[in-house]
Amino acid sequence: MTEKKITERVKDLTTVNFSITKCPQKVYEEFVAFCKEETNDNYSMGLRDLLNGMKSNIKEVVLYQQYMETKDELNQIRAELARMQTEMVPEQETETKPATFGKKETKKSK
């Protein structure tokens, strides 16, 4: 085995004890309640779940931002298309008929 594979396997099996100091009471209580409900009082699993949730929330935020930008672009394209369509519609042309038998000329719309 290579040294890198051995190091990765050791990291997967290693555990570390640590403590957090100066943690606000409300944060601690929320964390303990979360771990009790979600991970059967397993704090390391609770921490892992919170970190994974944060990663997925960031992805959701990025996707939502991309969606909103795309929606704005689509609205701009629709407005531009509507403007172009109104410019392309020719104005109604008027036609002049010659007068007959002494009548005045009249304008007729197509």
C-alpha positions as CSV (number, residue, x, y, z in Angstrom):
1,M,0.0,0.0,0.0
2,T,1.1,3.5,-0.6
3,E,1.7,5.9,2.2
4,K,-1.2,8.1,1.1
5,K,-3.8,5.3,1.3
6,I,-2.5,4.3,4.8
7,T,-2.8,7.9,6.0
8,E,-6.4,8.1,4.7
9,R,-7.4,4.9,6.3
10,V,-5.9,6.0,9.6
11,K,-7.8,9.3,9.4
12,D,-11.0,7.3,8.9
13,L,-10.5,5.3,12.0
14,T,-9.1,8.0,14.3
15,T,-11.3,9.9,16.7
16,V,-10.5,13.2,18.5
17,N,-11.9,14.6,21.7
18,F,-12.4,18.3,21.9
19,S,-14.3,20.8,23.9
20,I,-15.8,24.2,23.0
21,T,-15.3,27.1,25.4
22,K,-17.5,30.2,25.8
23,C,-20.4,28.7,23.9
24,P,-23.6,30.7,24.5
25,Q,-26.1,28.7,26.6
26,K,-28.9,29.0,24.0
27,V,-26.6,27.6,21.2
28,Y,-25.6,24.7,23.5
29,E,-29.2,23.9,24.3
30,E,-30.2,24.0,20.7
31,F,-27.3,21.8,19.7
32,V,-28.1,19.3,22.5
33,A,-31.8,19.2,21.5
34,F,-30.8,18.7,17.8
35,C,-28.5,15.8,18.6
36,K,-31.1,14.2,20.9
37,E,-33.8,14.3,18.2
38,E,-31.7,13.6,15.1
39,T,-28.8,11.4,16.3
40,N,-29.7,9.8,19.5
41,D,-27.4,12.0,21.6
42,N,-24.4,11.4,19.3
43,Y,-22.7,14.8,19.2
44,S,-20.1,13.9,16.6
45,M,-22.9,12.7,14.2
46,G,-24.9,15.8,15.0
47,L,-22.0,18.0,14.1
48,R,-21.5,16.0,10.9
49,D,-25.2,16.4,10.0
50,L,-25.1,20.1,10.6
51,L,-22.0,20.5,8.5
52,N,-23.5,18.5,5.7
53,G,-26.7,20.5,6.0
54,M,-24.7,23.7,5.7
55,K,-23.1,22.5,2.5
56,S,-26.4,21.5,0.9
57,N,-28.0,24.8,2.0
58,I,-25.2,26.7,0.2
59,K,-25.9,24.7,-2.9
60,E,-29.6,25.6,-2.6
61,V,-28.8,29.3,-2.2
62,V,-26.5,29.2,-5.3
63,L,-29.2,27.4,-7.3
64,Y,-31.9,29.8,-6.2
65,Q,-29.7,32.8,-7.1
66,Q,-29.0,31.3,-10.6
67,Y,-32.8,30.7,-11.0
68,M,-33.6,34.3,-10.1
69,E,-30.9,35.6,-12.6
70,T,-32.3,33.4,-15.3
71,K,-35.8,34.5,-14.6
72,D,-34.8,38.2,-14.8
73,E,-33.0,37.5,-18.1
74,L,-36.1,35.7,-19.5
75,N,-38.3,38.7,-18.5
76,Q,-35.9,41.1,-20.2
77,I,-35.9,38.9,-23.4
78,R,-39.8,38.8,-23.3
79,A,-40.0,42.6,-23.0
80,E,-37.5,43.0,-25.8
81,L,-39.4,40.6,-28.0
82,A,-42.7,42.4,-27.3
83,R,-41.0,45.7,-28.2
84,M,-39.6,44.3,-31.4
85,Q,-43.0,42.9,-32.4
86,T,-44.8,46.2,-31.9
87,E,-42.1,48.0,-34.0
88,M,-42.5,45.4,-36.8
89,V,-46.3,45.9,-37.1
90,P,-46.8,48.4,-39.9
91,E,-49.1,51.2,-39.3
92,Q,-52.5,51.1,-41.1
93,E,-52.1,52.5,-44.6
94,T,-54.6,54.8,-46.0
95,E,-55.8,54.7,-49.5
96,T,-57.3,57.6,-51.5
97,K,-60.2,56.9,-53.9
98,P,-60.8,59.2,-56.8
99,A,-63.9,61.2,-56.6
100,T,-66.7,60.2,-59.0
101,F,-69.7,62.2,-60.1
102,G,-68.5,65.2,-58.2
103,K,-68.1,63.5,-54.8
104,K,-65.3,64.5,-52.5
105,E,-62.2,62.2,-52.1
106,T,-62.5,59.8,-49.1
107,K,-59.8,58.0,-47.2
108,K,-60.2,54.3,-46.7
109,S,-58.3,52.1,-44.2
110,K,-57.3,48.6,-45.2
